[in-house]
């Protein structure tokens, strides 16, 4: 952490948030698997951002390119179904099964996976994707959640980002819940929500509960909070570089 580096210009709210993060990190007992949170003051907080126009540009880009994204997802998912697991990672869930195909993980671009999905990666470059600036808080992945599974409730590490989930396929009823507000997973939907608030994802049981059951499939990406200006994003990217 280079908070005292004079070459990094921080707004007061970013400076205070980072110092608080450092102080809290020192106090946390890592043996019980807790994490410090980076909370920046005076950022608007909404469970879901869909009713606001802050991410209209990203939504338009994602929906315009949805056919290409789905095509590339189906290609890597087909490999997964055929037993090619090496590019996929297991996701810890409360119950059930989930895994992801990371394109960007904690600010580090997965070159191999992105080369397999060039059109999707191009779409990311047109959005305010946190991970593209090498910030350790930002990730992007294709994520699978199988029937009769639940993720969370949990809270993200910072309010500097807004999570975006694009529903690529959904054949079983399920719910995304953020701070008590619920939205149903439906193919083609794009959800923007504050992942620093308590949130969970669940999927109901299916008639087909075998390994061939069709999972919920998402393109999940972390976007910069719209109220952070360019200098604040740059400072956070330098201070929390991967």
GULUMTOR-521914 format. One record per residue: x, y, z of N, C-alpha, C in turn. Coordinates in pm, 1 decimal, always signed. Layout:
// residues N
{semar {X Y Z} {X Y Z} {X Y Z}} ...
This chain:
// residues 242
{semar {+84.1 -118.9 +0.0} {+0.0 +0.0 +0.0} {+87.9 +124.4 +0.0}} {semar {+62.6 +215.8 -97.1} {+151.8 +330.7 -113.6} {+77.3 +462.5 -90.3}} {semar {+8.2 +471.8 +21.1} {-73.2 +589.1 +49.2} {+11.6 +715.4 +59.0}} {semar {+135.3 +704.6 +105.7} {+221.5 +821.4 +123.7} {+298.0 +859.3 -2.9}} {semar {+277.2 +786.7 -110.3} {+341.8 +817.9 -236.0} {+280.8 +946.3 -292.8}} {semar {+361.7 +1052.2 -299.1} {+310.1 +1183.2 -341.5} {+271.4 +1185.5 -488.5}} {semar {+319.4 +1087.2 -564.3} {+285.2 +1082.6 -706.0} {+140.0 +1040.1 -727.6}} {semar {+79.8 +979.8 -623.0} {-59.5 +937.1 -631.3} {-148.1 +1044.1 -568.4}} {semar {-228.7 +1109.1 -649.7} {-316.1 +1214.1 -600.5} {-450.3 +1155.3 -559.8}} {semar {-484.3 +1172.9 -431.6} {-608.6 +1117.3 -377.9} {-702.5 +1228.0 -333.9}} {semar {-830.2 +1211.2 -358.5} {-928.6 +1299.6 -297.3} {-932.3 +1266.9 -148.9}} {semar {-985.0 +1359.0 -70.2} {-989.8 +1336.3 +74.6} {-1068.5 +1210.8 +109.0}} {semar {-1180.7 +1186.9 +38.8} {-1263.2 +1072.0 +76.3} {-1193.2 +940.4 +43.6}} {semar {-1116.3 +937.1 -64.8} {-1040.3 +816.8 -96.8} {-927.0 +798.8 +3.3}} {semar {-860.0 +907.8 +37.7} {-749.8 +900.3 +134.2} {-798.8 +849.2 +269.1}} {semar {-911.8 +901.4 +317.4} {-966.9 +857.3 +446.4} {-1010.0 +709.9 +439.9}} {semar {-1072.0 +671.0 +327.3} {-1117.8 +533.0 +312.4} {-1000.9 +435.4 +312.1}} {semar {-894.1 +471.7 +242.5} {-777.4 +383.6 +234.3} {-708.7 +373.4 +369.9}} {semar {-697.6 +485.9 +441.1} {-634.3 +482.0 +572.9} {-715.7 +396.4 +669.7}} {semar {-846.9 +409.7 +661.9} {-934.2 +327.1 +746.0} {-919.6 +179.2 +710.4}} {semar {-907.0 +150.6 +580.2} {-887.1 +13.0 +533.7} {-756.8 -44.1 +590.7}} {semar {-651.0 +36.3 +588.4} {-520.5 -7.2 +640.5} {-530.4 -34.4 +790.3}} {semar {-594.1 +57.6 +862.1} {-606.3 +41.6 +1007.8} {-686.3 -83.4 +1042.7}} {semar {-796.5 -104.3 +972.0} {-880.0 -221.7 +999.2} {-809.3 -351.4 +963.2}} {semar {-729.1 -346.2 +856.9} {-656.5 -466.0 +815.1} {-560.0 -512.4 +923.2}} {semar {-501.7 -418.1 +994.3} {-406.4 -451.7 +1100.5} {-475.3 -520.2 +1218.3}} {semar {-603.7 -487.2 +1237.8} {-675.6 -539.0 +1353.5} {-741.4 -674.0 +1328.9}} {semar {-755.8 -711.0 +1202.1} {-829.9 -832.6 +1170.0} {-745.2 -957.2 +1191.7}} {semar {-807.0 -1054.0 +1257.1} {-742.4 -1183.5 +1277.7} {-767.5 -1269.7 +1154.7}} {semar {-665.1 -1283.7 +1068.7} {-681.7 -1356.5 +943.6} {-713.0 -1504.1 +965.1}} {semar {-685.8 -1552.3 +1084.6} {-709.6 -1695.1 +1109.4} {-857.6 -1729.8 +1110.0}} {semar {-943.9 -1629.9 +1126.8} {-1087.4 -1657.0 +1123.5} {-1149.8 -1610.5 +991.1}} {semar {-1059.5 -1586.2 +893.0} {-1102.5 -1563.1 +754.8} {-1196.1 -1442.7 +740.2}} {semar {-1160.1 -1332.3 +800.5} {-1235.0 -1208.4 +783.5} {-1154.4 -1112.6 +697.1}} {semar {-1223.5 -1020.9 +630.6} {-1156.9 -925.8 +542.6} {-1195.7 -784.3 +579.3}} {semar {-1097.8 -692.8 +564.8} {-1127.7 -551.1 +583.6} {-1207.7 -502.6 +463.4}} {semar {-1287.6 -398.1 +481.5} {-1368.7 -343.0 +373.6} {-1323.6 -201.2 +341.3}} {semar {-1321.8 -169.0 +213.5} {-1290.8 -33.7 +168.7} {-1423.0 +37.4 +143.1}} {semar {-1457.3 +129.0 +232.4} {-1584.6 +199.6 +219.3} {-1557.3 +348.5 +200.9}} {semar {-1598.6 +400.7 +86.4} {-1575.8 +540.5 +51.4} {-1700.7 +621.2 +82.7}} {semar {-1682.9 +732.4 +153.1} {-1795.2 +816.1 +194.9} {-1861.2 +886.3 +76.4}} {semar {-1987.8 +917.3 +96.5} {-2064.9 +1000.6 +4.0} {-2079.5 +940.1 -135.9}} {semar {-2088.5 +809.4 -142.4} {-2124.1 +742.9 -267.3} {-2267.9 +694.2 -256.4}} {semar {-2348.1 +722.2 -357.0} {-2487.2 +678.4 -356.4} {-2494.5 +527.2 -338.7}} {semar {-2592.4 +482.9 -261.2} {-2606.7 +340.4 -233.1} {-2748.9 +296.3 -265.3}} {semar {-2762.4 +207.1 -360.6} {-2891.9 +150.2 -397.8} {-2875.7 -0.2 -408.9}} {semar {-2971.4 -73.6 -358.4} {-2963.9 -219.2 -371.6} {-2952.0 -255.6 -519.5}} {semar {-3045.8 -206.1 -600.8} {-3041.6 -223.8 -745.6} {-3034.2 -87.9 -814.0}} {semar {-2953.5 -80.8 -918.4} {-2933.0 +44.1 -991.9} {-3011.5 +48.0 -1122.8}} {semar {-3090.1 -53.3 -1151.0} {-3156.8 -61.4 -1280.1} {-3255.0 +52.9 -1305.3}} {semar {-3313.9 +106.5 -1197.6} {-3412.7 +213.3 -1217.9} {-3347.8 +349.4 -1238.5}} {semar {-3213.9 +353.5 -1232.3} {-3141.3 +478.2 -1257.8} {-3071.3 +467.6 -1393.5}} {semar {-3028.7 +580.8 -1448.0} {-2969.8 +577.5 -1582.2} {-2817.5 +576.9 -1581.1}} {semar {-2757.0 +551.6 -1464.8} {-2611.6 +559.5 -1451.5} {-2538.5 +458.7 -1539.4}} {semar {-2604.4 +345.3 -1567.7} {-2538.8 +240.7 -1645.7} {-2612.1 +211.1 -1776.1}} {semar {-2684.0 +309.2 -1827.0} {-2755.3 +291.0 -1953.4} {-2659.6 +257.1 -2067.2}} {semar {-2542.4 +318.9 -2066.7} {-2444.4 +295.5 -2172.7} {-2397.9 +150.1 -2170.2}} {semar {-2361.2 +101.4 -2050.9} {-2316.5 -37.6 -2039.5} {-2427.2 -135.0 -2077.5}} {semar {-2548.6 -106.9 -2033.9} {-2660.6 -195.5 -2065.6} {-2682.7 -203.3 -2216.4}} {semar {-2677.0 -90.3 -2282.9} {-2696.1 -85.8 -2427.2} {-2588.5 -166.8 -2498.9}} {semar {-2463.3 -151.2 -2455.6} {-2351.9 -223.1 -2517.5} {-2365.6 -373.8 -2495.4}} {semar {-2398.7 -412.9 -2372.8} {-2410.5 -554.9 -2340.4} {-2524.5 -621.5 -2417.1}} {semar {-2639.4 -556.4 -2424.4} {-2753.6 -615.0 -2495.1} {-2729.2 -619.5 -2645.9}} {semar {-2663.7 -517.8 -2699.0} {-2632.3 -515.2 -2842.2} {-2542.9 -632.6 -2880.4}} {semar {-2451.6 -666.1 -2789.5} {-2354.0 -771.9 -2818.3} {-2389.2 -905.7 -2753.8}} {semar {-2510.7 -915.5 -2699.6} {-2550.2 -1037.4 -2628.9} {-2539.8 -1163.2 -2715.6}} {semar {-2581.0 -1160.4 -2842.2} {-2567.6 -1281.6 -2924.4} {-2422.8 -1330.4 -2934.5}} {semar {-2327.1 -1239.6 -2949.9} {-2185.4 -1277.4 -2958.7} {-2136.4 -1334.5 -2825.5}} {semar {-2178.3 -1270.4 -2716.0} {-2137.1 -1316.6 -2583.3} {-2191.3 -1456.4 -2557.7}} {semar {-2319.0 -1477.3 -2591.9} {-2379.9 -1609.6 -2572.7} {-2308.8 -1715.4 -2656.9}} {semar {-2274.3 -1681.8 -2779.3} {-2207.3 -1776.9 -2867.6} {-2073.5 -1821.0 -2807.5}} {semar {-1997.0 -1725.6 -2754.3} {-1867.3 -1760.1 -2696.0} {-1884.8 -1836.6 -2565.0}} {semar {-1986.8 -1799.7 -2487.8} {-2014.0 -1876.1 -2365.8} {-2046.9 -2020.9 -2399.7}} {semar {-2134.2 -2041.8 -2498.1} {-2174.8 -2178.1 -2533.8} {-2054.9 -2261.9 -2575.9}} {semar {-1958.8 -2198.6 -2641.4} {-1840.3 -2270.1 -2687.6} {-1757.6 -2320.7 -2568.4}} {semar {-1731.3 -2233.7 -2471.0} {-1649.5 -2276.9 -2356.6} {-1730.4 -2367.4 -2262.9}} {semar {-1862.8 -2347.5 -2258.9} {-1947.4 -2433.7 -2176.4} {-1955.0 -2574.0 -2236.6}} {semar {-1954.1 -2583.0 -2368.5} {-1954.7 -2713.4 -2434.3} {-1827.9 -2791.2 -2397.0}} {semar {-1714.6 -2720.8 -2394.4} {-1590.0 -2785.3 -2353.0} {-1601.9 -2835.6 -2209.7}} {semar {-1663.5 -2753.5 -2124.5} {-1683.4 -2790.7 -1984.2} {-1768.5 -2916.8 -1974.0}} {semar {-1876.0 -2922.0 -2051.0} {-1964.1 -3038.1 -2048.5} {-1894.3 -3165.2 -2097.6}} {semar {-1793.3 -3146.3 -2181.7} {-1719.6 -3259.7 -2235.9} {-1601.2 -3299.5 -2147.9}} {semar {-1592.7 -3235.2 -2029.6} {-1490.4 -3274.2 -1933.7} {-1361.8 -3193.8 -1937.2}} {semar {-1361.8 -3082.1 -2010.4} {-1243.0 -2996.0 -2014.7} {-1260.3 -2889.2 -1907.5}} {semar {-1208.4 -2917.2 -1788.3} {-1233.2 -2831.7 -1672.4} {-1117.9 -2737.0 -1639.3}} {semar {-1004.2 -2751.6 -1704.8} {-882.2 -2685.0 -1657.8} {-889.8 -2532.8 -1655.2}} {semar {-979.4 -2474.2 -1732.1} {-990.3 -2328.0 -1733.7} {-1102.5 -2276.1 -1643.3}} {semar {-1168.0 -2368.4 -1571.8} {-1278.1 -2332.6 -1482.9} {-1234.7 -2341.9 -1337.9}} {semar {-1296.5 -2260.4 -1252.2} {-1265.6 -2260.6 -1109.1} {-1392.5 -2288.6 -1029.4}} {semar {-1378.0 -2364.1 -922.5} {-1490.6 -2391.5 -833.6} {-1522.1 -2267.2 -751.0}} {semar {-1650.0 -2238.9 -731.4} {-1695.3 -2126.6 -648.8} {-1756.6 -2183.9 -521.0}} {semar {-1710.8 -2135.1 -406.4} {-1765.2 -2183.4 -279.7} {-1907.1 -2131.4 -261.3}} {semar {-2000.4 -2221.0 -233.5} {-2140.5 -2183.3 -215.3} {-2193.0 -2242.7 -85.6}} {semar {-2305.0 -2185.1 -36.6} {-2367.0 -2232.7 +87.0} {-2411.3 -2376.9 +70.9}} {semar {-2475.4 -2406.6 -40.8} {-2509.0 -2544.9 -76.0} {-2523.6 -2553.9 -227.0}} {semar {-2504.3 -2673.8 -279.1} {-2514.1 -2692.3 -422.7} {-2379.3 -2684.1 -491.8}} {semar {-2381.5 -2633.5 -614.7} {-2260.6 -2634.2 -696.4} {-2256.2 -2509.3 -783.9}} {semar {-2137.8 -2449.1 -791.6} {-2116.3 -2332.8 -877.0} {-1971.1 -2330.9 -921.9}} {semar {-1947.1 -2277.7 -1040.5} {-1810.0 -2262.3 -1088.4} {-1805.4 -2144.5 -1185.4}} {semar {-1683.2 -2102.4 -1220.9} {-1670.7 -1985.6 -1307.2} {-1555.1 -2002.8 -1406.0}} {semar {-1566.3 -1933.1 -1516.6} {-1464.4 -1927.2 -1621.2} {-1412.1 -1784.5 -1618.3}} {semar {-1302.2 -1757.0 -1544.1} {-1258.3 -1618.8 -1522.4} {-1193.2 -1556.4 -1645.0}} {semar {-1239.0 -1437.1 -1679.4} {-1175.1 -1356.8 -1783.0} {-1077.7 -1258.1 -1719.0}} {semar {-1121.3 -1202.1 -1606.4} {-1034.8 -1117.3 -1524.2} {-1056.7 -1159.4 -1379.6}} {semar {-950.1 -1188.1 -1307.9} {-961.8 -1228.9 -1168.0} {-879.3 -1135.8 -1081.7}} {semar {-949.5 -1057.5 -998.2} {-884.6 -963.7 -906.2} {-784.7 -874.9 -978.6}} {semar {-828.7 -820.8 -1091.5} {-747.8 -724.7 -1165.6} {-646.6 -783.8 -1260.6}} {semar {-637.6 -915.8 -1267.3} {-540.9 -981.0 -1355.5} {-615.0 -1047.2 -1471.9}} {semar {-580.6 -1007.2 -1593.2} {-645.8 -1061.8 -1712.0} {-598.6 -1204.8 -1736.1}} {semar {-694.1 -1296.1 -1753.0} {-662.9 -1433.8 -1787.3} {-650.3 -1440.0 -1939.7}} {semar {-527.6 -1430.0 -1987.7} {-502.6 -1418.4 -2130.9} {-559.6 -1535.9 -2209.1}} {semar {-539.6 -1657.3 -2158.0} {-586.4 -1777.1 -2227.9} {-738.0 -1775.3 -2244.0}} {semar {-809.6 -1746.5 -2134.3} {-955.9 -1745.5 -2140.4} {-1008.2 -1632.2 -2227.3}} {semar {-942.4 -1516.0 -2221.3} {-987.3 -1402.4 -2302.4} {-963.4 -1427.5 -2450.7}} {semar {-855.7 -1498.9 -2483.3} {-831.1 -1533.7 -2623.9} {-938.9 -1628.1 -2676.4}} {semar {-997.2 -1707.3 -2586.6} {-1106.3 -1797.4 -2626.5} {-1237.5 -1721.9 -2646.0}} {semar {-1244.2 -1599.3 -2593.2} {-1367.6 -1518.1 -2600.4} {-1334.1 -1376.0 -2644.9}} {semar {-1279.2 -1357.7 -2764.9} {-1233.6 -1224.6 -2808.1} {-1344.2 -1120.6 -2819.9}} {semar {-1461.7 -1161.7 -2865.0} {-1571.3 -1065.6 -2880.1} {-1618.1 -1016.2 -2743.3}} {semar {-1625.9 -1108.5 -2647.3} {-1665.8 -1070.3 -2511.1} {-1563.8 -975.2 -2450.7}} {semar {-1436.3 -1003.4 -2468.8} {-1332.4 -915.7 -2414.6} {-1339.8 -777.2 -2478.4}} {semar {-1371.1 -771.4 -2606.2} {-1386.0 -641.8 -2672.8} {-1501.7 -563.8 -2612.0}} {semar {-1609.2 -633.1 -2578.6} {-1723.9 -566.9 -2514.0} {-1681.2 -508.7 -2379.3}} {semar {-1602.3 -583.3 -2303.6} {-1555.9 -535.1 -2173.1} {-1477.8 -405.4 -2186.8}} {semar {-1399.9 -394.6 -2292.3} {-1316.9 -274.7 -2311.6} {-1400.0 -150.6 -2337.9}} {semar {-1527.4 -170.0 -2372.3} {-1616.7 -57.3 -2399.3} {-1697.4 -17.2 -2276.0}} {semar {-1680.7 -91.1 -2166.1} {-1754.3 -64.2 -2042.6} {-1658.6 -17.7 -1932.9}} {semar {-1715.5 +34.6 -1824.7} {-1632.2 +81.6 -1712.4} {-1595.3 -36.0 -1621.7}} {semar {-1519.7 -129.5 -1677.2} {-1482.8 -250.6 -1604.7} {-1363.3 -223.3 -1514.5}} {semar {-1382.6 -243.9 -1385.4} {-1278.5 -214.3 -1287.7} {-1152.0 -294.7 -1311.4}} {semar {-1167.0 -422.3 -1344.4} {-1051.9 -510.4 -1358.5} {-957.1 -473.3 -1470.1}} {semar {-1005.6 -401.5 -1572.1} {-920.2 -362.8 -1684.0} {-814.5 -260.0 -1642.7}} {semar {-834.0 -196.4 -1528.3} {-735.8 -99.9 -1478.5} {-642.0 -163.9 -1376.6}} {semar {-645.2 -297.5 -1369.5} {-558.1 -375.6 -1280.1} {-590.0 -355.5 -1132.9}} {semar {-709.8 -307.3 -1102.0} {-749.7 -291.9 -962.1} {-788.8 -428.4 -906.0}} {semar {-733.1 -462.4 -790.6} {-751.5 -595.7 -733.9} {-895.5 -627.5 -696.1}} {semar {-982.2 -526.4 -686.9} {-1121.8 -551.0 -651.7} {-1206.1 -594.0 -772.3}} {semar {-1151.6 -581.3 -893.5} {-1232.2 -603.9 -1012.5} {-1213.9 -740.0 -1076.6}} {semar {-1324.5 -807.6 -1105.6} {-1321.7 -937.9 -1172.0} {-1433.4 -946.8 -1276.5}} {semar {-1415.1 -1037.0 -1371.3} {-1515.2 -1065.9 -1474.0} {-1511.7 -1215.9 -1500.3}} {semar {-1627.6 -1278.5 -1511.1} {-1629.6 -1422.4 -1538.4} {-1762.8 -1465.7 -1596.9}} {semar {-1760.0 -1580.1 -1665.5} {-1881.8 -1654.8 -1691.2} {-1903.3 -1739.8 -1566.1}} {semar {-2020.6 -1731.0 -1507.1} {-2047.6 -1801.0 -1381.7} {-2166.9 -1894.6 -1397.5}} {semar {-2153.1 -2016.1 -1345.3} {-2260.2 -2115.1 -1348.5} {-2311.5 -2140.7 -1207.4}} {semar {-2443.9 -2147.2 -1193.0} {-2507.3 -2186.7 -1067.1} {-2607.5 -2296.6 -1100.3}} {semar {-2587.6 -2414.0 -1038.5} {-2670.1 -2529.5 -1071.7} {-2797.5 -2533.4 -986.7}} {semar {-2899.9 -2604.6 -1034.4} {-3025.3 -2615.2 -958.7} {-3003.0 -2661.6 -816.1}} {semar {-3089.7 -2612.1 -727.0} {-3084.0 -2644.7 -584.3} {-2954.4 -2596.0 -520.2}} {semar {-2910.6 -2477.0 -562.3} {-2788.1 -2417.3 -507.4} {-2817.6 -2278.9 -451.9}} {semar {-2733.8 -2236.0 -356.7} {-2746.1 -2102.2 -300.2} {-2608.5 -2045.3 -271.2}} {semar {-2590.3 -1919.1 -309.8} {-2467.3 -1844.1 -282.4} {-2501.6 -1732.5 -185.0}} {semar {-2424.8 -1721.1 -76.4} {-2448.3 -1614.4 +20.0} {-2553.2 -1651.8 +122.7}} {semar {-2598.5 -1551.4 +201.6} {-2570.5 -1408.2 +183.0} {-2426.9 -1370.7 +218.9}} {semar {-2376.9 -1271.8 +146.0} {-2242.8 -1220.9 +170.0} {-2237.8 -1075.3 +126.2}} {semar {-2131.4 -1007.0 +164.3} {-2112.6 -867.0 +127.2} {-1975.1 -850.0 +64.3}} {semar {-1965.8 -769.7 -40.4} {-1839.5 -747.1 -109.4} {-1744.1 -662.2 -27.9}} {semar {-1621.2 -651.6 -77.5} {-1514.1 -585.2 -3.4} {-1512.8 -434.2 -17.3}} {semar {-1589.3 -378.5 -111.5} {-1586.5 -233.7 -130.2} {-1714.6 -183.3 -195.0}} {semar {-1748.5 -57.4 -163.2} {-1861.7 +8.0 -229.4} {-1815.4 +89.5 -349.9}} {semar {-1687.6 +72.6 -387.8} {-1634.2 +144.3 -503.6} {-1677.0 +80.5 -635.2}} {semar {-1740.1 -34.9 -626.7} {-1784.4 -101.6 -748.6} {-1933.1 -132.3 -743.8}} {semar {-1989.1 -150.3 -862.7} {-2126.6 -196.9 -880.1} {-2118.6 -325.8 -960.9}} {semar {-2182.4 -428.6 -910.3} {-2181.0 -559.0 -978.2} {-2286.3 -559.9 -1089.8}} {semar {-2248.3 -619.9 -1201.5} {-2341.0 -636.6 -1313.7} {-2349.0 -784.2 -1347.8}} {semar {-2469.2 -839.1 -1354.0} {-2490.7 -977.4 -1394.6} {-2579.6 -980.1 -1518.8}} {semar {-2527.4 -1039.2 -1625.5} {-2604.4 -1056.2 -1748.5} {-2648.8 -1202.5 -1755.0}} {semar {-2779.0 -1227.0 -1761.4} {-2831.1 -1363.4 -1761.1} {-2823.3 -1421.1 -1902.3}} {semar {-2734.6 -1520.5 -1920.4} {-2713.4 -1582.2 -2051.4} {-2806.8 -1699.3 -2075.7}} {semar {-2839.9 -1773.1 -1970.1} {-2939.1 -1880.5 -1980.8} {-2999.8 -1906.1 -1843.5}} {semar {-3127.4 -1939.0 -1843.0} {-3197.5 -1967.8 -1717.7} {-3318.9 -2053.8 -1748.5}} {semar {-3316.9 -2177.7 -1700.2} {-3429.2 -2269.0 -1725.4} {-3500.0 -2309.3 -1596.7}} {semar {-3441.4 -2273.0 -1481.3} {-3498.7 -2306.3 -1350.7} {-3522.8 -2176.8 -1274.1}} {semar {-3634.9 -2166.3 -1203.5} {-3665.7 -2043.3 -1131.7} {-3562.3 -2016.7 -1023.9}} {semar {-3528.3 -1889.0 -1007.9} {-3429.7 -1851.5 -907.7} {-3438.3 -1703.3 -878.1}} {semar {-3365.5 -1661.3 -773.7} {-3378.4 -1524.3 -724.6} {-3241.9 -1465.5 -691.7}} {semar {-3224.2 -1338.7 -726.5} {-3113.1 -1257.3 -679.6} {-3170.4 -1162.6 -575.5}} {semar {-3116.6 -1165.5 -454.0} {-3167.7 -1082.5 -345.4} {-3056.8 -990.9 -293.7}} {semar {-3087.3 -861.8 -284.4} {-2992.8 -762.6 -233.5} {-3064.2 -679.3 -127.6}} {semar {-3015.7 -687.0 -5.2} {-3075.6 -611.5 +105.9} {-3226.4 -628.2 +112.0}} {semar {-3273.1 -750.6 +94.4} {-3415.8 -780.6 +105.8} {-3497.1 -757.0 -19.9}} {semar {-3437.7 -696.9 -123.2} {-3508.4 -673.5 -249.5} {-3474.4 -785.8 -346.9}} {semar {-3577.7 -841.1 -410.8} {-3558.2 -960.4 -493.3} {-3586.7 -933.2 -641.2}} {semar {-3508.8 -1000.6 -723.3} {-3529.7 -1000.3 -867.5} {-3518.5 -1144.5 -917.4}} {semar {-3603.4 -1181.6 -1012.1} {-3599.6 -1317.5 -1066.4} {-3501.1 -1325.0 -1183.0}} {semar {-3426.6 -1437.7 -1185.2} {-3336.1 -1460.7 -1297.9} {-3417.7 -1490.0 -1423.1}} {semar {-3399.2 -1410.9 -1527.4} {-3465.7 -1435.4 -1655.2} {-3366.4 -1410.6 -1766.6}} {semar {-3362.3 -1501.9 -1860.2} {-3265.9 -1491.0 -1969.4} {-3279.7 -1357.2 -2041.5}} {semar {-3165.6 -1290.9 -2062.8} {-3163.7 -1162.1 -2130.0} {-3168.0 -1042.7 -2036.5}} {semar {-3194.1 -1067.4 -1906.7} {-3196.6 -958.3 -1808.7} {-3053.6 -913.9 -1776.9}} {semar {-3040.8 -785.7 -1744.3} {-2912.7 -730.2 -1699.5} {-2937.4 -660.5 -1566.4}} {semar {-2872.1 -708.4 -1461.6} {-2891.2 -652.1 -1327.5} {-2766.0 -575.3 -1284.1}} {semar {-2788.4 -455.6 -1230.8} {-2681.2 -376.4 -1170.4} {-2715.4 -362.1 -1021.9}} {semar {-2622.2 -400.1 -934.1} {-2654.1 -395.0 -791.6} {-2530.0 -368.6 -706.9}} {semar {-2554.9 -322.0 -585.3} {-2447.7 -288.3 -492.1} {-2406.6 -413.6 -416.4}} {semar {-2295.3 -472.5 -456.9} {-2252.1 -597.7 -394.6} {-2187.5 -577.8 -258.3}} {semar {-2169.7 -451.7 -214.9} {-2120.2 -428.6 -78.8} {-2231.5 -446.8 +23.2}} {semar {-2357.3 -448.4 -24.7} {-2471.7 -478.1 +60.7} {-2491.6 -630.1 +66.0}} {semar {-2554.2 -680.1 +172.9} {-2577.4 -825.2 +181.1} {-2658.1 -874.1 +61.0}} {semar {-2606.5 -976.0 -7.3} {-2674.7 -1027.0 -126.2} {-2657.7 -1177.8 -136.5}} {semar {-2751.4 -1238.9 -204.6} {-2748.2 -1384.3 -222.2} {-2810.9 -1419.7 -356.0}} {semar {-2776.4 -1538.1 -404.8} {-2833.8 -1589.4 -528.6} {-2876.7 -1733.0 -504.6}} {semar {-2993.9 -1768.7 -552.1} {-3042.5 -1905.6 -531.4} {-3112.4 -1955.1 -656.5}} {semar {-3114.6 -2087.4 -668.3} {-3180.2 -2152.2 -780.6} {-3259.6 -2270.7 -727.8}} {semar {-3382.6 -2284.3 -773.6} {-3470.0 -2391.8 -724.7} {-3424.2 -2526.8 -777.3}} {semar {-3483.5 -2631.1 -721.0} {-3455.0 -2766.6 -767.5} {-3509.9 -2785.1 -908.8}} {semar {-3454.5 -2882.2 -978.1} {-3496.9 -2913.1 -1113.7} {-3536.9 -3059.5 -1122.1}} {semar {-3622.2 -3094.4 -1220.0} {-3656.1 -3234.5 -1242.2} {-3530.0 -3314.3 -1275.8}} {semar {-3438.4 -3246.5 -1345.4} {-3311.7 -3310.1 -1380.7} {-3205.5 -3263.6 -1281.1}} {semar {-3172.6 -3348.5 -1185.3} {-3074.1 -3312.8 -1083.5} {-2941.7 -3386.6 -1105.6}} {semar {-2918.3 -3429.8 -1229.0} {-2793.8 -3497.1 -1262.4} {-2688.8 -3394.1 -1301.3}} {semar {-2568.9 -3441.4 -1331.5} {-2460.7 -3351.7 -1373.9} {-2493.0 -3286.2 -1507.5}} {semar {-2595.2 -3339.1 -1577.9} {-2634.1 -3281.2 -1706.3} {-2740.4 -3173.6 -1692.2}} {semar {-2781.9 -3143.0 -1569.3} {-2881.7 -3038.6 -1546.5} {-2831.6 -2905.4 -1600.7}} {semar {-2923.3 -2826.8 -1655.7} {-2885.8 -2697.5 -1713.4} {-2870.6 -2592.6 -1603.9}} {semar {-2752.6 -2532.2 -1590.5} {-2732.3 -2431.9 -1485.7} {-2777.4 -2292.8 -1528.8}} {semar {-2795.6 -2207.1 -1429.5} {-2807.0 -2063.9 -1456.4} {-2669.5 -2019.0 -1503.6}} {semar {-2664.1 -1941.5 -1610.0} {-2536.0 -1892.6 -1662.6} {-2537.1 -1740.7 -1668.8}} {semar {-2431.9 -1680.6 -1615.7} {-2420.6 -1535.1 -1609.0} {-2287.7 -1488.0 -1666.6}} {semar {-2288.3 -1369.0 -1724.0} {-2164.7 -1293.3 -1740.8} {-2164.6 -1195.2 -1625.6}} {semar {-2071.6 -1212.6 -1534.1} {-2067.0 -1130.9 -1412.7} {-1946.2 -1038.6 -1418.4}} {semar {-1969.5 -909.0 -1404.7} {-1859.3 -813.7 -1413.6} {-1870.4 -703.5 -1309.0}} {semar {-1755.0 -654.6 -1266.0} {-1747.0 -546.9 -1167.2} {-1720.8 -415.6 -1239.1}} {semar {-1809.0 -318.1 -1216.5} {-1797.3 -186.6 -1279.2} {-1763.0 -81.2 -1173.9}} {semar {-1693.4 +21.3 -1217.2} {-1665.2 +131.5 -1125.7} {-1795.2 +199.1 -1082.7}} {semar {-1801.8 +239.8 -955.7} {-1916.2 +318.3 -909.8} {-1921.2 +446.9 -992.3}} {semar {-2039.0 +484.7 -1044.1} {-2047.9 +599.6 -1135.6} {-2012.1 +734.4 -1073.2}} {semar {-2010.6 +743.3 -940.2} {-1980.2 +871.5 -876.1} {-1832.5 +888.8 -842.8}} {semar {-1750.8 +791.0 -877.1} {-1605.5 +806.3 -863.7} {-1552.8 +871.9 -990.5}} {semar {-1479.7 +982.2 -974.5} {-1428.2 +1048.3 -1094.1} {-1300.5 +978.7 -1142.5}} {semar {-1250.1 +1024.8 -1255.8} {-1135.8 +960.0 -1319.8} {-1012.8 +956.9 -1228.9}} {semar {-986.9 +1066.3 -1158.4} {-868.9 +1071.7 -1071.1} {-883.4 +974.9 -952.8}} {semar {-1004.9 +959.1 -901.6} {-1026.9 +866.2 -790.6} {-1010.3 +721.1 -836.7}} {semar {-1058.8 +690.9 -954.7} {-1040.8 +555.3 -1009.1} {-892.9 +525.3 -1029.0}} {semar {-821.2 +623.3 -1082.3} {-677.4 +604.4 -1105.8} {-603.7 +581.7 -974.8}} {semar {-638.2 +660.6 -872.2} {-572.2 +646.5 -742.2} {-598.9 +508.7 -682.2}} {semar {-724.3 +463.0 -687.7} {-758.9 +331.3 -633.5} {-689.0 +219.3 -711.5}} {semar {-677.0 +236.9 -842.0} {-609.9 +135.8 -922.7} {-462.0 +125.0 -888.1}} {semar {-399.8 +239.2 -856.8} {-258.0 +239.0 -819.8} {-238.1 +186.3 -678.0}} {semar {-327.1 +226.2 -587.1} {-313.8 +185.9 -447.7} {-347.2 +38.4 -426.8}} {semar {-439.2 -11.7 -507.7} {-480.3 -152.1 -494.6} {-448.8 -227.4 -624.3}} {semar {-330.7 -206.4 -675.7} {-287.8 -273.8 -798.4} {-269.0 -422.5 -775.2}} {semar {-306.3 -502.1 -874.3} {-291.5 -647.6 -863.4} {-145.0 -688.6 -865.7}} 
